[in-house]
Amino acid sequence: MRRKLFLSSVFAALLPLSAQADVTLHLNDNVELLAYNGQTHKSSVFGKEDTVVLQDGTQQLAFRYVTSFEEGKDVTFVRSDVLVVKFDAQDTDVHFEFPEYLNKHQARKFNKNPEFTIKDASDNAIAFEQGKLIKSGFQLSRDYLSKLQRYNQTDMPASLNLEQTPVAETAPAKPVTRSTKVVVNDSEGINEEEYQLHYWFQKADAQTKARFKAFVNAQ
């Protein structure tokens, strides 16, 4: 279903609104989309990720690469830093392609040197610029739009190179007691419990899924 797209004023000059949104972004299990074209995005838990409809033209996405590995009865998730990509696309479908890793040690190397491809509906590679939103110290949650606005005032790769504008400061998050994690790298976005629930829910048969949904609905 097509969505109305609200772009923040920061993106207005470079990402103009049009009557029709013609770029459809397809997300797979390896992409935890955090923000796109001036608005935040909450990746879904349980079920396939919905497509995201974008305006024709310049696209800027902030996302995290996620993969998982079973180790006996446990599953370990490996997540990258927040990656930023910028590319141009019009009237097409867009999707990511990532290398296949055999173990978490190989996957960890992705964070040091992220290599992936963005392709169009004809499976042709789309040229893109790539950068990172590097955090400073431990942060339980982040205002990605403010981070991107600051990023876009630099000449870093994938920046929109916008003029300096004031950025509203958000109050620091209160300390939160954290449970034991098995996630590699940082712990932002979807938390470990959500990842585990999502992973094992997808592994279950139809009857088990139905019983679990009934249990959740009864809470």
Buried (B, 14 or more C-beta within 10 A) or exposed (E): EEEEBEBEEBBEEBBEEEEEBBBBBBBEBBBBBBBBBBEEBEBEBEEEBBBBBBBBBBBBBBBBBBBBBEEEEEBBBBBBBBBBBBBEBEEBBBBBEBEEBEEBEBBBEBBEEBEBBBBBBEEEEBEBEBBBBEEEEEBBEBBBBBBBBBBBBEEBEBBBEBEEEEBEEEEEEEEEEEEEEEBBBBBBBBBBEEBBBBBEBEEEEEEEBEEBEEEEEEE
